[in-house]
């Protein structure tokens, strides 16, 4: 797929990847540091730390999922498949890719996926490309 701003989109994807990798490393280090520096806490402190740790892990999982999408977009960029919707196989508009450079679906297909998830009781949190 040919886009006028492909070099800018590639640069943006590489920046996102760098930010995510830095964020994941920071999350892992924070989690490890927290485990090693804690003394025997009372039950309230432990519950608070456990909640904080779970929040960090959840954010980490979202970052990992986003990183997978970014890596896939960079791979597709190198192999000529960038900007093609994974469902309908039509080109994703350049305007959409400027906003979400790791988008895997066109707006129509993404709306259909989200509607299907809503109808089937899913919360849609696994659709990161809507950021």
ABEGO torsion letter per residue (X at the ends): XBBAAAAAAAAAAAAAAAAAAAAAAAAAAAAAAAAAABBBBBAAAAAAAAAAAAAAAAAAAAAAAAAAAAAAAAAAAAAGABGBBAAAGBBBBAAAAAABAABABBAAAAAAAAAAAAAAGBAGAABAAAX
